[in-house]
């Protein structure tokens, strides 16, 4: 199998990219597990590209930390776009969500409208799955999916993003910004717009330092990205979490995918686990940006949680923190707050 060159790895499998990883190990052939790219390098032995990944659902032997593994770049692919499909046909190639990963199989029998029997070639076994646990099988051919996805889906994975969100809120910089009026005296407080990638909708508070030319002013800018740029700059296909005010969902964050931006403050999104009333497709909804946040950063599982420590638990495919139930350690994550474009850990009870 041909290796993937360094340019392709840098384009699709950069640090922080969400990917699916295949395995060469016996018993895992034909499976794809979700993970995050940590780094990549070129092997000195054979010049192949190696990628260090951290799995989202596979744990180390101690069961306390997510497994990290260096794999060949050819074992990676971007996360496939989600399709609105809940009906499959006999003999159709599918991926079935099983043992915390997606396994390639083929439908051998339609049991009823929402349940199917799937045969796995690798293990030679058959199992029954609901439609919500299946997806059509697609192959990643470095730049496109085969067979193609339905019309209207963006098949291109997110390329390496500009480092807009990595700017510190307190960092002092001195860029030159063009203005339409150069009659600013030193010390004047002004607002500066930017035409840089990712900042077109942003404005920055600045102080005039000196006149640099007939149409330029040097400014000292304390970078304070407006809230809307941080919270609203979601691209189609972005993985997010959504809060709800409905009964039974208070305090919960529901995984979803951005479909498109509808206006300055609204997005059309598709939930990853909630379905419509007749259970024919995943639920789509228009949501105000105030109820949307990025997926929390993938941090190492803590060895233990303390009494009265606030956590979030994965229950019925939704992350929540307002119900008292027993949970396995692997289904818990540290509680974080998305505040002014930054993830913040609230203080523990004994620190208050």
TIVEX-853199 format. One record per residue (C-alpha): residue number from 1; residue in three letters; chain; x negated, y, z. Coordinates in pm, 1 decimal. Each point is the difference from the previous one (the first is absolute). Layout:
N
NUM / ALA / A / X / Y / Z
...
This chain:
352
1 / UNK / A / 0.0 / 0.0 / 0.0
2 / UNK / A / -142.5 / 338.5 / -102.4
3 / UNK / A / -101.8 / 238.4 / 274.9
4 / UNK / A / 145.5 / 349.2 / 41.7
5 / UNK / A / -244.0 / 280.6 / -67.7
6 / UNK / A / -94.4 / 273.4 / 245.8
7 / UNK / A / 209.4 / 272.2 / -167.0
8 / UNK / A / 319.7 / -206.5 / 24.5
9 / UNK / A / -67.9 / -74.3 / 366.8
10 / UNK / A / -57.0 / 369.0 / 75.4
11 / UNK / A / 319.6 / 92.7 / -184.4
12 / UNK / A / 241.0 / -254.5 / 148.1
13 / UNK / A / -164.9 / -148.7 / 309.2
14 / UNK / A / -138.9 / 307.3 / 175.9
15 / UNK / A / -20.6 / 29.7 / 378.6
16 / UNK / A / 352.9 / 3.8 / 146.6
17 / UNK / A / 169.0 / -151.0 / -307.9
18 / UNK / A / 290.8 / -234.3 / 72.0
19 / UNK / A / -59.0 / -332.8 / -175.3
20 / UNK / A / 93.4 / -366.1 / -14.6
21 / UNK / A / -274.3 / -259.9 / 41.7
22 / UNK / A / -14.2 / -350.4 / -144.6
23 / UNK / A / -199.7 / -280.9 / 159.2
24 / UNK / A / -238.4 / -265.4 / -128.4
25 / UNK / A / 41.5 / -213.9 / 312.3
26 / UNK / A / 166.2 / -339.3 / -26.6
27 / UNK / A / 365.1 / 22.4 / 96.8
28 / UNK / A / 25.1 / 371.5 / -78.7
29 / UNK / A / -21.3 / -5.9 / -379.7
30 / UNK / A / 289.9 / 185.4 / -157.6
31 / UNK / A / 55.3 / 227.0 / 300.2
32 / UNK / A / -29.5 / 377.8 / 26.8
33 / UNK / A / -42.3 / 176.0 / 334.5
34 / UNK / A / 33.9 / 373.8 / 60.3
35 / UNK / A / -303.5 / 192.8 / 115.6
36 / UNK / A / -192.2 / 326.7 / -2.5
37 / UNK / A / -335.5 / 68.5 / -164.5
38 / UNK / A / -271.0 / 104.8 / 247.2
39 / UNK / A / -300.9 / 25.2 / -235.0
40 / UNK / A / -159.3 / -149.0 / -309.9
41 / UNK / A / -353.1 / -70.8 / -121.6
42 / UNK / A / -190.2 / -167.2 / -281.7
43 / UNK / A / -153.2 / -335.6 / 88.0
44 / UNK / A / -380.6 / -1.0 / -29.8
45 / UNK / A / 2.8 / -371.9 / -76.8
46 / UNK / A / 226.2 / -6.1 / -306.5
47 / UNK / A / 107.5 / 365.9 / -49.2
48 / UNK / A / 364.9 / -92.3 / 60.7
49 / UNK / A / 219.1 / 252.9 / 177.1
50 / UNK / A / 83.5 / -93.6 / 358.8
51 / UNK / A / 285.4 / 159.6 / 195.2
52 / UNK / A / 47.5 / 0.1 / 378.1
53 / UNK / A / 370.8 / -22.4 / 87.2
54 / UNK / A / 207.2 / -12.5 / 316.2
55 / UNK / A / 308.4 / -219.8 / -15.6
56 / UNK / A / 331.6 / 131.1 / 128.1
57 / UNK / A / 151.5 / -332.9 / 105.8
58 / UNK / A / -294.2 / -239.6 / 43.6
59 / UNK / A / -172.0 / 4.1 / 339.8
60 / UNK / A / -336.5 / -118.4 / 125.4
61 / UNK / A / -20.4 / -327.6 / 190.6
62 / UNK / A / 49.4 / 181.3 / 331.8
63 / UNK / A / 334.0 / 132.6 / -128.6
64 / UNK / A / -75.9 / 350.5 / 124.8
65 / UNK / A / -151.1 / 174.8 / -301.4
66 / UNK / A / 79.1 / 14.8 / -368.5
67 / UNK / A / -230.7 / -208.9 / -215.2
68 / UNK / A / -269.6 / 178.1 / -201.0
69 / UNK / A / -157.8 / -172.1 / -296.3
70 / UNK / A / -230.9 / 83.4 / -288.8
71 / UNK / A / 140.9 / -133.2 / -326.8
72 / UNK / A / -80.9 / 22.2 / -369.4
73 / UNK / A / 169.0 / 295.8 / -170.7
74 / UNK / A / 167.3 / -243.0 / -242.3
75 / UNK / A / 204.3 / -131.7 / 295.5
76 / UNK / A / 176.2 / 336.0 / 45.4
77 / UNK / A / 294.0 / 167.4 / -166.5
78 / UNK / A / 210.7 / 308.1 / 83.9
79 / UNK / A / 330.6 / -41.0 / 183.0
80 / UNK / A / 260.2 / -84.8 / -269.4
81 / UNK / A / 288.3 / 248.9 / -45.5
82 / UNK / A / 318.8 / -112.2 / 169.5
83 / UNK / A / 278.0 / -107.8 / -236.7
84 / UNK / A / 375.5 / 19.7 / 58.0
85 / UNK / A / 51.0 / -368.0 / -56.7
86 / UNK / A / 197.9 / -241.4 / 211.7
87 / UNK / A / 102.3 / -262.5 / -258.4
88 / UNK / A / -230.5 / -256.4 / -151.1
89 / UNK / A / 35.9 / -285.6 / -244.6
90 / UNK / A / -109.3 / -360.5 / 7.0
91 / UNK / A / -358.4 / -50.7 / -128.5
92 / UNK / A / -83.9 / 367.1 / 62.9
93 / UNK / A / -346.3 / 76.5 / 140.1
94 / UNK / A / 22.9 / 182.6 / 332.2
95 / UNK / A / -201.1 / 96.1 / 307.0
96 / UNK / A / 150.9 / -111.1 / 330.9
97 / UNK / A / -76.2 / 171.6 / 330.2
98 / UNK / A / -118.2 / -286.4 / 219.8
99 / UNK / A / -243.7 / -18.8 / 293.5
100 / UNK / A / -51.1 / 380.2 / -8.6
101 / UNK / A / -106.7 / 6.6 / -366.2
102 / UNK / A / 131.6 / -28.5 / -356.0
103 / UNK / A / -33.5 / -349.7 / -152.2
104 / UNK / A / 32.7 / -76.4 / -370.7
105 / UNK / A / 272.1 / -250.5 / -84.2
106 / UNK / A / 276.8 / -93.5 / -239.4
107 / UNK / A / 375.8 / -18.4 / 60.4
108 / UNK / A / 121.8 / -356.1 / -37.9
109 / UNK / A / 359.5 / 47.3 / 111.8
110 / UNK / A / 252.1 / 279.1 / 57.0
111 / UNK / A / 170.3 / -105.0 / 322.4
112 / UNK / A / 240.3 / 292.5 / 13.4
113 / UNK / A / 1.3 / 363.5 / -104.3
114 / UNK / A / -254.9 / 111.5 / 260.1
115 / UNK / A / -193.6 / -320.7 / 70.2
116 / UNK / A / -248.9 / -193.3 / -212.7
117 / UNK / A / -220.9 / -306.2 / 15.2
118 / UNK / A / -363.8 / 75.4 / -82.2
119 / UNK / A / -275.7 / -242.6 / -94.7
120 / UNK / A / -361.5 / 89.5 / 87.6
121 / UNK / A / -249.1 / -148.5 / -246.8
122 / UNK / A / -295.5 / 17.4 / 239.0
123 / UNK / A / 152.1 / -190.3 / 290.6
124 / UNK / A / 252.2 / -199.8 / -208.4
125 / UNK / A / 277.4 / 85.1 / 245.9
126 / UNK / A / 344.6 / 154.6 / -39.1
127 / UNK / A / 173.1 / 243.5 / 233.0
128 / UNK / A / 319.3 / 204.5 / 3.8
129 / UNK / A / -14.0 / 382.3 / -3.6
130 / UNK / A / 247.7 / 284.6 / 9.2
131 / UNK / A / -17.6 / 244.6 / -289.6
132 / UNK / A / -134.2 / 270.8 / 232.2
133 / UNK / A / -314.5 / -214.1 / 50.8
134 / UNK / A / -70.8 / -37.4 / -372.1
135 / UNK / A / -141.3 / 219.9 / -273.5
136 / UNK / A / -70.1 / -58.5 / -368.1
137 / UNK / A / -354.5 / -116.8 / -67.0
138 / UNK / A / -231.5 / 241.4 / -182.2
139 / UNK / A / -368.7 / -22.7 / -85.1
140 / UNK / A / -235.8 / 298.7 / 36.4
141 / UNK / A / -209.8 / 45.6 / -316.0
142 / UNK / A / -228.8 / 287.9 / 109.6
143 / UNK / A / 218.3 / 300.8 / -69.7
144 / UNK / A / 337.8 / -155.7 / -72.7
145 / UNK / A / 241.3 / -263.3 / 124.2
146 / UNK / A / 102.8 / -302.1 / -208.6
147 / UNK / A / 283.1 / -45.3 / -73.6
148 / UNK / A / 75.2 / 375.2 / 16.4
149 / UNK / A / 231.7 / 130.3 / 269.1
150 / UNK / A / 343.8 / 135.2 / -80.8
151 / UNK / A / 16.2 / 333.4 / -177.0
152 / UNK / A / -18.2 / 287.4 / 245.8
153 / UNK / A / -253.9 / -159.4 / 233.6
154 / UNK / A / -342.5 / 158.3 / 26.7
155 / UNK / A / -231.1 / -292.9 / -68.9
156 / UNK / A / -313.5 / 200.8 / 67.4
157 / UNK / A / -132.4 / -44.3 / 354.4
158 / UNK / A / -91.5 / 318.6 / 186.1
159 / UNK / A / -345.5 / 109.2 / -105.1
160 / UNK / A / -251.5 / 149.3 / 239.4
161 / UNK / A / 167.5 / 298.9 / 160.1
162 / UNK / A / -156.0 / 341.8 / 45.6
163 / UNK / A / -122.7 / 52.8 / 354.9
164 / UNK / A / 259.9 / 264.9 / 75.7
165 / UNK / A / 125.8 / -148.4 / 324.5
166 / UNK / A / -351.4 / -50.5 / 139.2
167 / UNK / A / -52.2 / 374.0 / 56.8
168 / UNK / A / -18.1 / 78.4 / 370.5
169 / UNK / A / 264.3 / 240.3 / 125.2
170 / UNK / A / -266.1 / 201.0 / 182.1
171 / UNK / A / -277.6 / -4.4 / -261.5
172 / UNK / A / -130.6 / 339.3 / -114.4
173 / UNK / A / -74.7 / 27.1 / -370.6
174 / UNK / A / -89.1 / 287.2 / -226.8
175 / UNK / A / 139.9 / -68.7 / -345.2
176 / UNK / A / 42.5 / 261.0 / -267.0
177 / UNK / A / 363.5 / 35.0 / -97.6
178 / UNK / A / 121.3 / 206.8 / -289.3
179 / UNK / A / 258.6 / 263.8 / 79.9
180 / UNK / A / 211.8 / 232.4 / -207.4
181 / UNK / A / -84.2 / 293.1 / 225.4
182 / UNK / A / -360.9 / 64.5 / 95.9
183 / UNK / A / 62.3 / 303.8 / 219.6
184 / UNK / A / -44.4 / -183.7 / 329.5
185 / UNK / A / -217.4 / 160.6 / 263.6
186 / UNK / A / -219.6 / -222.2 / 222.0
187 / UNK / A / 197.9 / -146.6 / 290.2
188 / UNK / A / 333.9 / -2.0 / -185.1
189 / UNK / A / 214.2 / -305.9 / 70.4
190 / UNK / A / 127.9 / -146.9 / -324.5
191 / UNK / A / 156.5 / -318.7 / -140.4
192 / UNK / A / -184.3 / -194.0 / -266.9
193 / UNK / A / 150.5 / -243.4 / -251.0
194 / UNK / A / -207.3 / -277.4 / -156.9
195 / UNK / A / -0.1 / -165.6 / -341.1
196 / UNK / A / -214.8 / -291.7 / 117.2
197 / UNK / A / 129.9 / -354.0 / -43.9
198 / UNK / A / 242.3 / -90.8 / 275.9
199 / UNK / A / 20.3 / 356.8 / 132.3
200 / UNK / A / 220.2 / 165.5 / -262.1
201 / UNK / A / 289.0 / 36.6 / 244.6
202 / UNK / A / -215.2 / 108.8 / 293.7
203 / UNK / A / -75.7 / 342.4 / 140.8
204 / UNK / A / -279.0 / 86.4 / 244.9
205 / UNK / A / -39.1 / 275.9 / 254.2
206 / UNK / A / -326.1 / 189.3 / -63.1
207 / UNK / A / -196.3 / 307.7 / 97.8
208 / UNK / A / -164.9 / 221.1 / -262.6
209 / UNK / A / -378.8 / 12.0 / 50.2
210 / UNK / A / -123.1 / 205.9 / -292.6
211 / UNK / A / 68.7 / 87.1 / -361.2
212 / UNK / A / -193.8 / -236.1 / -226.7
213 / UNK / A / 91.0 / 137.1 / -341.3
214 / UNK / A / 267.0 / 179.3 / -202.8
215 / UNK / A / 244.8 / -288.2 / 37.4
216 / UNK / A / -131.3 / -204.0 / 293.7
217 / UNK / A / -1.3 / 31.8 / 376.5
218 / UNK / A / -208.3 / -213.1 / 236.8
219 / UNK / A / 214.4 / -124.1 / 286.6
220 / UNK / A / -49.5 / -186.8 / 323.2
221 / UNK / A / 279.2 / -254.0 / 7.3
222 / UNK / A / 112.9 / -193.6 / 302.8
223 / UNK / A / 158.3 / -297.8 / -170.3
224 / UNK / A / 357.6 / -35.1 / 118.0
225 / UNK / A / 179.5 / -207.8 / -259.7
226 / UNK / A / 369.2 / 77.1 / 4.3
227 / UNK / A / 216.0 / -276.3 / 143.6
228 / UNK / A / 175.7 / -61.6 / -325.8
229 / UNK / A / -318.4 / -86.6 / -187.4
230 / UNK / A / -98.3 / -255.9 / 260.2
231 / UNK / A / 338.5 / -163.9 / 41.2
232 / UNK / A / 141.0 / 34.7 / -350.2
233 / UNK / A / -291.6 / -95.3 / -221.1
234 / UNK / A / 120.7 / -356.2 / -56.2
235 / UNK / A / -55.6 / -152.1 / -341.3
236 / UNK / A / 243.5 / -247.7 / -162.8
237 / UNK / A / -93.7 / -344.6 / 126.3
238 / UNK / A / -142.6 / 128.7 / 329.9
239 / UNK / A / 64.8 / -225.7 / 299.0
240 / UNK / A / 166.1 / 195.6 / 283.1
241 / UNK / A / 207.3 / -43.5 / 314.2
242 / UNK / A / 341.0 / 158.9 / 54.2
243 / UNK / A / 180.6 / 90.4 / 322.1
244 / UNK / A / 377.7 / -7.3 / 36.2
245 / UNK / A / 261.8 / 163.4 / 222.5
246 / UNK / A / 252.8 / -281.2 / -52.0
247 / UNK / A / 120.5 / -211.9 / 291.3
248 / UNK / A / -229.7 / -293.6 / 61.2
249 / UNK / A / -296.6 / 157.1 / -178.3
250 / UNK / A / -99.9 / 268.3 / 251.0
251 / UNK / A / -375.7 / -3.7 / 51.6
252 / UNK / A / -52.8 / -236.5 / -291.7
253 / UNK / A / -222.2 / 47.1 / -303.6
254 / UNK / A / 110.3 / -183.7 / -312.0
255 / UNK / A / -249.8 / -88.9 / -278.0
256 / UNK / A / 87.5 / 153.7 / -337.6
257 / UNK / A / -145.2 / 93.7 / -338.7
258 / UNK / A / 23.3 / 346.4 / -156.4
259 / UNK / A / 189.3 / -15.2 / -331.8
260 / UNK / A / -15.0 / 368.9 / -93.5
261 / UNK / A / 11.7 / 352.6 / 135.9
262 / UNK / A / 343.4 / 163.1 / -27.7
263 / UNK / A / -80.0 / 350.8 / 114.0
264 / UNK / A / -212.8 / 200.9 / 234.5
265 / UNK / A / 96.4 / -199.9 / 309.0
266 / UNK / A / 175.2 / -317.2 / -122.9
267 / UNK / A / -109.7 / -333.5 / -138.2
268 / UNK / A / 175.5 / -298.0 / -150.3
269 / UNK / A / -142.3 / -309.5 / 166.1
270 / UNK / A / 60.6 / -371.8 / 3.2
271 / UNK / A / -3.4 / -194.5 / 325.4
272 / UNK / A / -217.7 / -309.6 / 3.9
273 / UNK / A / 224.3 / -200.4 / 235.0
274 / UNK / A / 348.1 / 159.5 / -4.2
275 / UNK / A / 245.8 / -104.0 / -271.2
276 / UNK / A / 319.7 / 159.4 / -131.3
277 / UNK / A / 349.0 / -98.9 / 115.3
278 / UNK / A / 50.6 / -274.6 / -259.4
279 / UNK / A / -357.8 / -126.8 / 46.6
280 / UNK / A / -84.0 / 29.1 / -369.8
281 / UNK / A / -309.0 / 219.9 / 33.0
282 / UNK / A / -218.1 / 187.0 / 244.5
283 / UNK / A / 167.4 / 310.2 / 139.3
284 / UNK / A / -94.3 / 334.7 / -154.8
285 / UNK / A / 65.4 / 325.2 / 182.4
286 / UNK / A / -71.5 / 371.5 / -20.2
287 / UNK / A / -195.1 / 101.1 / 310.8
288 / UNK / A / -120.1 / 333.5 / 134.3
289 / UNK / A / -377.2 / 21.1 / 31.6
290 / UNK / A / 29.3 / 62.5 / 375.0
291 / UNK / A / 101.2 / -366.3 / 35.2
292 / UNK / A / -293.2 / -133.0 / -205.5
293 / UNK / A / -355.1 / -66.4 / 110.2
294 / UNK / A / -293.5 / -191.6 / -152.2
295 / UNK / A / -59.5 / -352.3 / 121.3
296 / UNK / A / -212.7 / 16.0 / 317.5
297 / UNK / A / -371.9 / -72.6 / -43.8
298 / UNK / A / -93.2 / -364.3 / 22.8
299 / UNK / A / -189.0 / -20.0 / 329.8
300 / UNK / A / -144.3 / -300.8 / 175.2
301 / UNK / A / 239.4 / -191.7 / 220.6
302 / UNK / A / -69.1 / 74.0 / 364.8
303 / UNK / A / -109.8 / -294.3 / 211.8
304 / UNK / A / 284.9 / 77.4 / 238.2
305 / UNK / A / 264.7 / 258.8 / 72.4
306 / UNK / A / 56.1 / 148.3 / 343.6
307 / UNK / A / 318.6 / 21.9 / 203.5
308 / UNK / A / 200.5 / 315.4 / -90.8
309 / UNK / A / -211.2 / 52.7 / -311.6
310 / UNK / A / 217.8 / 108.9 / -291.9
311 / UNK / A / -15.6 / -234.5 / -297.2
312 / UNK / A / 199.1 / -76.9 / -312.8
313 / UNK / A / 125.9 / -351.5 / -71.5
314 / UNK / A / 86.7 / -158.0 / -335.0
315 / UNK / A / 357.4 / -123.4 / 40.0
316 / UNK / A / 228.3 / -91.1 / -291.7
317 / UNK / A / -263.4 / 150.0 / -237.0
318 / UNK / A / 26.1 / 342.7 / 170.5
319 / UNK / A / -250.4 / 165.0 / 236.2
320 / UNK / A / 171.9 / 118.7 / 318.9
321 / UNK / A / -66.8 / 88.5 / 362.0
322 / UNK / A / 336.3 / 39.0 / 173.4
323 / UNK / A / 106.0 / -355.9 / 84.2
324 / UNK / A / -115.1 / -240.1 / 272.0
325 / UNK / A / -87.5 / -339.3 / -148.4
326 / UNK / A / -286.2 / -247.0 / 14.1
327 / UNK / A / -253.1 / 17.3 / -285.1
328 / UNK / A / -308.7 / -182.1 / -115.8
329 / UNK / A / -312.2 / 217.1 / 19.2
330 / UNK / A / -44.4 / -11.4 / -379.4
331 / UNK / A / 340.1 / 171.1 / -47.9
332 / UNK / A / -100.4 / 308.7 / 200.5
333 / UNK / A / -188.8 / 312.2 / -101.6
334 / UNK / A / -114.4 / 304.5 / 192.2
335 / UNK / A / 249.0 / 287.1 / -11.7
336 / UNK / A / -117.6 / 302.2 / -199.0
337 / UNK / A / 162.2 / 334.6 / -78.7
338 / UNK / A / -26.1 / 177.3 / -336.7
339 / UNK / A / -45.5 / 365.1 / 103.1
340 / UNK / A / -98.1 / 283.5 / -233.7
341 / UNK / A / -155.7 / -235.2 / -249.5
342 / UNK / A / -205.7 / -197.2 / 254.0
343 / UNK / A / 50.3 / -327.8 / 185.4
344 / UNK / A / -3.6 / 52.6 / 375.7
345 / UNK / A / -13.0 / -259.8 / 277.0
346 / UNK / A / 226.0 / 108.1 / 289.1
347 / UNK / A / -159.2 / -18.1 / 346.6
348 / UNK / A / 44.8 / -321.8 / 194.2
349 / UNK / A / 217.7 / -4.1 / 308.8
350 / UNK / A / -294.0 / -3.9 / 242.1
351 / UNK / A / -152.8 / 304.1 / -175.4
352 / UNK / A / 306.2 / 218.6 / 55.9
